Amino acid sequence: MTMDPKFNKTDPAEMLDYIQPRFREILAALEEDPTREGLLDTPKRFAKSIQFLTSGYRTCVDTVVGKGIFAAESSEMVIVKDIELYSLCEHHMLPFFGKAHVAYIPNKKIIGLSKIPRIVDVFARRLQVQERLTAQVADALMEVLQPLGVAVVIEACHFCMMMRGVEKQNSKTITSAMRGDFFTDPTTRKEFLTLIK
């Protein structure tokens, strides 16, 4: 299926109009009846849901950070831990969910604390692999804040491992990305890992 060249991906209404009939075709291909009562509005609900779950493609870090960076003399570690995250695995389009722990060491600038979970959401609300998501959050903070270092650890459970394939419900994946002082200084890294336990 080729993309309609007139389709405007930045227009939310056009995106919904584009997705709905195609999802209706998928339902029919699954030998379901898209006209039955329970499925009648499902293509519309799916379109709205997938639009929200992939909204990170239409959001940028600079926009969510806005004016949330402030001058400060502090150079002590700042940690925001247990940030809930929900994303979709790009291989099976099944959810993975968990927590992100993010730290940085200021270099004359600090960021509003609410901006860190927003940055996580920018990248989580895309089709993802956890390894790339972890690195993207770290690199984005390094770019917008230019701190002495950034550390990101993500712990997540993946439905593509839990409800299909290997079917291991209790497995958890942990990924980390260390930048700057967190990468070069073992003591700093150890302090961060101790504090997020």
Secondary structure, 3 states (H helix, E strand, C coil): CCCCCCCCCCCHHHHHHHHHHHHHHHHHHCCCCCCCHHHCCHHHHHHHHHHHHCHHHHCCHHHHHCCCEEECCCCCCEEEEEEEEEEEECCCCCEEEEEEEEEEECCCEEECCCHHHHHHHHHHCCEECHHHHHHHHHHHHHHHHCCCEEEEEEEEEEHHHHCCCCCCCCCCEEEEEEEEHHHHCHHHHHHHHHHCC
